[in-house]
């Protein structure tokens, strides 16, 4: 086809394309750095070092960011292609982390005005280098990737027998200009994205500091923080890659975890933020062992609440399902297709709602326990002034304690158990219509309040939920009144006396319920 004189009708207006591509959608510096780490892992690197330093050049953008790996390195042709947009030799290859050959140039120029690559394939072999520069491309001075040239062996390659070093200079779009702040944010972000590789032995460092694996589910003991428990069994759902062609399919695996409300809810706000508990609710989407997105996915109509901070979900899939998940070339977000949402969202939403309810109930139990503590402490303190409880426990006590299960902490042991009785108040549904029950054990006295009794709903719970000092004092007095009644009954030893006391307590509870019910 004949070219029009004086006009440029090339498919890509290079000067404008190179500036526009800088805004191609990387969410953060971490997302862009992750692309370079993907390339290193694709080259079978086992050691990757990220460094952020101040370069020798002065100006508004003096920071340098480099990623050095001990991978297989590249020859001249591969290096030149790697710096081309879409120039990968592995285009559309789903066996690794990349597919499109856009990662190196696209991520680099989204953060810096110049990217320089050094690569070598043996200890004594040549070091090849080439580059891309925004200003040179925009001015028309650079219209193709420069042919690689031999360079002196840089000191930053750390003696690796083979590898690649990517350096960003004139970094004008990094998330932060302070090296310490940028490093602090990169550490947990990369630790979460590449957690599976770190668990499998990858050495990843940022300015010499090891990146610790971050498990958003808090399940893996080899993570920065752990302590959650898996909720239910892992789900495995087969999904077609394309709804119009059901022959190609893959398996989506879904796991849920439940965070320990009882112990972690007592952490301070700063510690909760550090661990990623506060405002950390969401679903981690993992492609081929690498996290590609994190957010509020596949939950349909369920709105996000504070209680959702106390559970997590992980969805993992193989690259064969890239189209179903809507994976883009930046590998940092998903746009799931309707048939995928239809296949997996109902199960995810159902589990999310169940976990939300469990978290709500667990927080209520913690709140209740905290508000019982003052009454428990006062009764424990005053116990030495009261007639001693008989040693041991009776069959009726065993029945009550057995029904409580893990709700109740173990009895005190050692010297403390010999000196005084420890009092506990527990809100637990009773099979009987009683308002309260009790059990005595060696070193422990337990009062069980029935939340299904009208007295609890009408009078006690409003006092329990209230925050004013007067209402807290009144509820504490009710606690002590019930403890006194239960402890007095616990002093009885004769079977006939016990039966009479239990009959009176039952009759009192039933009469009270009748009077309080509408």
C-alpha positions in Angstrom: 0.0 0.0 0.0 1.4 3.4 -1.0 2.2 5.8 1.8 0.7 9.3 1.6 3.4 11.9 1.2 4.0 14.0 4.3 1.6 12.0 6.5 2.4 9.4 9.2 -0.3 6.7 9.3 1.6 4.1 11.3 -0.6 1.9 13.4 0.9 3.3 16.5 1.7 7.0 17.0 4.8 6.2 19.0 5.4 9.5 20.7 1.8 9.6 22.0 1.6 5.9 22.7 4.6 5.8 24.9 3.2 8.6 27.1 -0.3 7.2 27.2 0.9 3.7 28.1 2.3 5.1 31.3 -1.3 5.4 32.5 -2.2 1.8 31.6 -3.7 1.0 35.0 -1.1 -0.2 37.5 -2.7 0.3 40.9 0.6 0.9 42.8 4.4 0.7 42.7 4.0 -2.7 44.3 1.9 -4.0 41.3 4.6 -2.8 38.9 7.5 -4.3 40.9 5.5 -7.6 41.0 5.7 -7.8 37.2 9.5 -7.8 37.4 9.4 -10.4 40.1 7.1 -12.5 37.8 9.7 -12.3 35.1 12.4 -13.4 37.5 10.4 -16.4 38.7 9.7 -17.3 35.0 13.5 -17.4 34.6 13.6 -19.8 37.5 15.2 -17.4 39.9 15.5 -18.5 43.5 17.0 -15.2 44.8 15.5 -11.8 44.0 16.7 -8.5 45.5 14.8 -5.2 45.2 16.6 -2.0 46.1 15.5 1.6 46.3 18.4 4.1 46.5 19.2 7.7 45.6 21.1 7.9 42.4 24.0 10.2 41.5 21.9 12.3 39.1 20.4 15.4 40.7 17.0 16.7 39.8 13.4 16.2 40.8 13.4 12.4 40.6 16.7 11.1 42.0 15.4 7.7 43.2 16.6 4.5 41.5 14.7 1.2 41.9 16.3 -2.0 40.8 15.4 -5.7 40.8 18.2 -8.2 40.6 17.7 -11.9 40.2 19.8 -15.1 39.8 17.6 -16.5 37.0 18.8 -17.9 33.7 19.5 -14.6 32.1 18.9 -13.7 28.4 20.8 -13.6 25.1 20.9 -10.5 23.0 17.8 -11.4 20.9 15.7 -12.3 24.0 16.8 -9.1 25.8 15.8 -6.9 22.9 12.4 -8.6 22.6 11.8 -8.4 26.3 11.9 -4.6 26.1 9.3 -4.5 23.3 5.7 -4.2 24.1 4.3 -7.6 23.3 7.7 -8.9 22.4 7.7 -12.0 24.7 8.8 -15.3 23.3 6.2 -16.8 25.6 3.2 -14.9 24.2 -0.1 -16.6 25.4 1.9 -19.3 27.2 -0.1 -20.2 30.3 2.5 -22.4 31.9 4.0 -19.5 33.8 3.1 -16.2 35.4 3.1 -14.0 32.3 1.3 -14.3 28.9 1.5 -11.1 26.9 5.0 -9.8 27.0 3.9 -6.5 28.3 5.2 -6.7 31.9 8.8 -5.4 31.7 8.3 -2.3 29.5 4.8 -1.5 30.6 5.4 -1.8 34.4 8.8 0.0 34.2 7.6 3.0 32.2 4.5 3.3 34.4 6.9 4.2 37.3 10.0 5.7 35.7 11.2 7.6 32.7 13.9 5.2 31.9 14.5 1.5 32.3 17.9 -0.2 31.8 18.4 -3.9 31.7 21.6 -5.9 32.4 21.6 -9.6 31.8 24.3 -12.4 31.8 24.2 -16.1 31.3 27.4 -17.3 33.0 29.9 -16.3 35.7 32.5 -15.2 33.2 30.3 -14.5 30.3 29.4 -11.1 28.8 27.0 -8.8 30.5 24.6 -7.4 27.9 22.6 -4.2 28.4 19.8 -2.2 26.6 17.2 0.3 27.6 14.1 2.3 26.9 13.8 6.1 27.6 10.6 8.1 27.5 12.1 11.3 26.3 14.1 9.7 23.5 11.1 7.8 22.3 8.8 10.8 22.5 11.3 13.0 20.6 11.6 10.4 17.8 15.3 9.7 18.6 14.5 6.2 19.6 12.2 4.2 17.3 13.2 0.7 18.2 14.8 -1.1 21.1 18.5 -0.4 21.0 20.7 -3.3 20.1 22.2 -4.8 23.3 25.8 -3.9 23.9 28.5 -5.5 26.1 28.8 -3.7 29.5 31.3 -3.9 32.3 30.1 -6.3 35.0 28.1 -4.1 37.5 28.8 -4.5 41.1 25.1 -4.9 42.0 24.8 -8.3 40.3 26.0 -9.8 43.6 28.2 -12.5 42.1 25.3 -14.5 40.7 26.5 -16.9 37.9 23.5 -15.8 35.8 20.7 -13.4 36.1 19.0 -10.2 35.1 19.0 -6.7 36.7 16.3 -4.2 35.8 16.9 -0.6 36.9 14.4 2.2 36.9 15.8 5.7 36.8 14.2 9.2 36.9 11.4 7.6 38.9 8.7 10.1 38.7 5.7 8.0 39.5 6.6 5.9 42.6 4.0 5.8 45.3 6.3 7.5 47.8 9.5 9.6 47.5 10.7 8.5 50.9 12.7 5.3 50.7 11.7 4.1 54.1 8.0 4.6 53.4 8.1 2.9 50.1 10.0 0.0 51.6 7.6 -0.3 54.4 4.7 -0.6 52.0 6.4 -2.9 49.6 7.3 -5.5 52.2 3.7 -6.7 53.2 2.3 -6.2 49.7 4.9 -8.4 48.0 4.8 -10.8 50.9 1.1 -11.4 50.3 1.3 -11.5 46.5 4.1 -14.1 46.4 3.4 -15.9 49.7 3.3 -19.3 48.0 6.7 -18.8 46.4 8.2 -17.6 49.7 6.8 -20.7 51.5 8.5 -22.8 48.8 11.9 -21.3 49.5 12.1 -18.1 47.4 14.5 -15.5 48.8 13.1 -12.1 48.3 14.6 -9.0 49.9 13.9 -5.3 49.8 17.0 -3.1 50.6 18.4 -6.2 52.4 15.3 -6.9 54.5 13.7 -10.3 53.9 10.1 -10.2 52.7 8.1 -12.4 55.0 5.1 -14.3 53.6 1.8 -12.7 54.5 -1.2 -15.1 54.6 -4.4 -13.1 54.4 -6.2 -16.2 55.7 -3.9 -16.3 58.8 -3.7 -20.1 58.5 -0.1 -20.9 57.6 2.2 -21.0 60.7 5.1 -19.9 58.5 3.5 -16.5 57.9 4.1 -13.2 59.5 0.9 -13.6 61.5 -1.2 -16.7 61.9 -3.7 -18.2 64.3 -7.0 -18.5 62.4 -8.8 -21.8 61.8 -10.1 -23.1 58.5 -13.9 -22.9 58.2 -15.4 -26.0 56.6 -13.8 -28.0 53.8 -12.2 -26.6 50.7 -14.6 -26.3 47.8 -13.6 -27.5 44.4 -15.9 -26.3 41.5 -15.3 -27.0 37.9 -16.0 -24.1 35.6 -15.8 -23.7 31.8 -13.2 -21.3 30.5 -15.7 -20.0 28.1 -19.5 -20.5 28.3 -19.7 -21.0 24.6 -17.1 -23.8 24.6 -17.5 -26.1 27.5 -14.7 -28.5 26.4 -12.0 -26.4 28.1 -12.6 -26.2 31.9 -10.7 -25.7 35.1 -11.2 -26.1 38.8 -11.7 -23.2 41.1 -10.7 -24.0 44.7 -12.2 -22.0 47.6 -11.1 -21.8 51.2 -12.4 -19.9 54.2 -10.8 -19.0 57.5 -12.2 -17.8 60.8 -10.1 -15.4 62.9 -9.9 -15.9 66.7 -12.3 -13.2 67.9 -11.8 -14.0 71.6 -8.1 -13.4 71.6 -7.6 -10.9 68.8 -10.5 -8.6 69.5 -8.6 -7.5 72.6 -5.6 -6.2 70.5 -5.1 -2.5 70.2 -6.2 -0.6 67.0 -2.6 -0.2 65.9 -1.9 -3.9 66.3 -5.1 -4.8 64.4 -4.0 -2.5 61.5 -0.5 -4.0 61.5 -1.8 -7.5 61.2 -4.3 -6.5 58.5 -7.4 -7.3 60.6 -9.1 -3.9 60.6 -10.7 -3.1 57.2 -9.0 -6.2 55.9 -12.2 -8.1 54.9 -12.1 -9.6 51.4 -11.3 -12.4 49.0 -7.8 -13.2 47.8 -7.7 -14.3 44.2 -4.7 -16.5 43.4 -3.6 -17.4 39.9 -1.0 -20.1 39.5 0.3 -19.5 43.0 0.5 -15.7 42.7 -2.2 -13.3 44.1 -3.6 -11.2 41.3 -6.3 -9.3 43.2 -7.9 -8.8 46.6 -11.3 -7.3 47.2 -15.0 -7.8 47.8 -15.7 -10.4 45.1 -18.4 -13.0 44.4 -20.5 -11.9 47.3 -23.6 -10.7 45.3 -25.9 -8.7 47.4 -24.1 -9.1 50.7 -22.9 -5.7 51.9 -19.6 -5.4 53.8 -19.8 -5.0 57.6 -17.3 -4.6 60.4 -17.9 -8.3 61.4 -16.6 -9.3 58.0 -13.1 -8.3 59.2 -13.1 -11.6 61.1 -13.1 -14.0 58.3 -11.2 -14.4 55.0 -11.6 -16.3 51.7 -9.1 -17.5 49.1 -10.0 -18.4 45.6 -7.3 -20.2 43.5 -7.4 -21.2 39.9 -5.2 -22.3 37.0 -4.3 -19.9 34.1 -6.6 -22.0 31.8 -9.5 -19.9 33.4 -7.9 -16.5 32.7 -10.8 -15.6 30.4 -13.4 -16.6 32.9 -11.7 -14.4 35.6 -11.1 -11.6 33.1 -7.3 -11.5 33.8 -5.7 -8.5 32.1 -2.1 -8.2 31.0 -1.1 -6.4 34.2 -2.3 -9.3 36.3 -3.5 -7.1 39.1 -7.2 -7.3 38.9 -10.1 -9.5 37.8 -13.2 -8.9 35.8 -15.2 -12.2 36.2 -17.5 -13.3 33.5 -21.2 -13.9 34.4 -21.0 -17.7 34.1 -18.1 -17.8 36.6 -20.1 -15.6 39.1 -23.1 -17.8 38.6 -21.1 -20.9 39.3 -19.2 -19.9 42.5 -20.9 -16.9 44.0 -23.8 -18.7 45.8 -21.5 -20.9 47.8 -19.2 -18.0 48.6 -22.0 -15.7 49.7 -23.6 -18.5 51.9 -20.3 -19.1 53.7 -19.7 -15.4 54.1 -23.1 -14.9 55.7 -22.5 -17.8 58.0 -19.1 -16.5 59.1 -20.5 -13.0 59.6 -23.1 -14.5 62.0 -20.5 -16.5 63.8 -18.3 -13.4 64.2 -21.2 -11.4 65.5 -22.0 -14.1 68.0 -18.3 -14.4 69.1 -18.1 -10.6 69.6 -21.2 -10.7 71.7 -19.7 -13.5 73.8 -16.5 -11.5 74.3 -18.5 -8.4 75.2 -20.6 -10.3 77.6 -17.6 -11.9 79.2 -15.9 -8.5 79.6 -19.0 -7.1 81.3 -19.2 -10.1 83.6 -15.7 -9.7 84.8 -16.3 -7.0 87.4 -19.0 -9.1 89.1 -16.8 -12.3 88.9 -13.8 -10.4 90.4 -15.9 -9.1 93.3 -17.4 -12.5 94.1 -13.9 -14.1 93.9 -12.5 -11.5 96.3 -15.3 -11.8 98.8 -15.4 -15.6 98.8 -13.0 -16.0 101.8 -15.7 -14.2 103.9 -18.4 -16.8 103.1 -19.0 -20.3 104.3 -16.7 -22.6 102.3 -18.2 -24.6 99.5 -18.0 -28.4 99.9 -15.1 -29.9 98.1 -15.6 -31.9 94.8 -18.7 -31.8 92.6 -21.9 -33.8 92.2 -23.5 -35.5 89.2 -25.7 -32.5 88.6 -22.5 -30.3 88.4 -20.9 -32.6 85.8 -24.0 -32.3 83.7 -24.0 -28.5 83.7 -20.2 -28.3 83.1 -20.4 -30.8 80.3 -23.1 -28.8 78.5 -20.9 -25.7 78.6 -18.0 -27.5 76.7 -15.4 -25.1 75.4 -17.4 -22.0 76.5 -15.7 -22.3 79.9 -12.0 -22.0 80.6 -10.4 -24.8 82.7 -10.5 -24.6 86.5 -7.6 -22.9 88.3 -4.7 -25.1 89.4 -2.0 -25.0 92.1 -1.9 -22.6 95.0 -4.5 -20.2 93.7 -7.1 -23.0 93.6 -6.3 -23.9 97.2 -6.7 -20.3 98.5 -10.0 -19.2 96.9 -12.9 -20.1 94.6 -12.8 -18.6 91.2 -16.3 -17.3 90.0 -17.4 -17.4 86.4 -20.7 -16.1 84.8 -21.6 -17.6 81.4 -24.6 -16.8 79.1 -25.7 -20.1 77.7 -29.0 -21.5 76.4 -30.4 -24.1 78.9 -32.6 -27.0 77.9 -34.8 -26.2 80.9 -37.0 -23.2 81.4 -34.8 -22.0 84.3 -33.5 -18.4 84.3 -30.2 -19.6 85.8 -28.3 -22.7 86.8 -25.0 -23.3 88.5 -22.2 -25.8 89.0 -19.5 -26.1 91.6 -16.1 -27.7 90.8 -12.8 -27.8 92.6 -11.7 -24.2 92.8 -14.5 -22.9 90.6 -18.1 -21.8 90.8 -20.0 -21.2 87.6 -23.3 -19.3 87.2 -25.1 -20.0 83.9 -27.6 -17.4 82.8 -30.2 -18.5 80.2 -30.5 -15.9 77.4 -33.8 -17.5 76.2 -35.6 -16.6 79.5 -37.8 -13.5 79.3 -36.0 -11.9 82.3 -32.8 -11.9 80.2 -34.4 -10.4 77.1 -36.6 -7.9 78.9 -34.4 -6.7 81.7 -30.9 -8.2 81.8 -29.8 -7.8 78.1 -30.7 -4.1 77.9 -28.5 -3.5 81.0 -25.8 -5.7 79.4 -25.7 -3.6 76.2 -25.9 -0.3 78.0 -22.8 1.8 78.5 -23.8 4.2 81.3 -22.2 3.7 84.7 -25.5 3.6 86.5 -26.8 0.7 84.3 -23.5 -1.2 84.6 -23.8 -0.9 88.4 -27.4 -2.1 88.4 -26.5 -5.1 86.2 -23.5 -5.9 88.5 -25.9 -6.0 91.5 -28.2 -8.4 89.6 -25.1 -10.6 88.9 -24.2 -10.6 92.6 -27.9 -11.3 93.6 -28.0 -14.4 91.3 -24.5 -15.5 92.5 -25.7 -15.3 96.1 -28.8 -17.3 95.4 -26.9 -20.0 93.4 -24.1 -20.2 95.9 -26.5 -20.6 98.8 -28.1 -23.5 97.0 -24.7 -25.0 96.3 -24.0 -25.3 100.0 -26.8 -27.9 100.4 -25.7 -31.5 100.6 -28.7 -33.6 101.4 -30.5 -34.9 98.4 -34.0 -34.0 99.7 -32.8 -30.4 100.4 -31.3 -30.2 96.8 -34.5 -31.4 95.2 -36.6 -28.9 97.1 -34.2 -26.0 96.2 -34.2 -26.9 92.6 -38.0 -27.1 92.5 -38.3 -23.7 94.1 -35.8 -22.3 91.5 -37.7 -23.8 88.7 -41.0 -22.6 90.0 -39.6 -19.1 90.5 -38.3 -19.1 86.9 -41.5 -20.2 85.4 -43.6 -17.8 87.4 -41.3 -14.9 86.4 -41.5 -15.9 82.8 -45.3 -15.9 82.9 -45.5 -12.5 84.5 -43.0 -10.9 82.0 -44.4 -12.4 78.8 -46.7 -9.8 77.2 
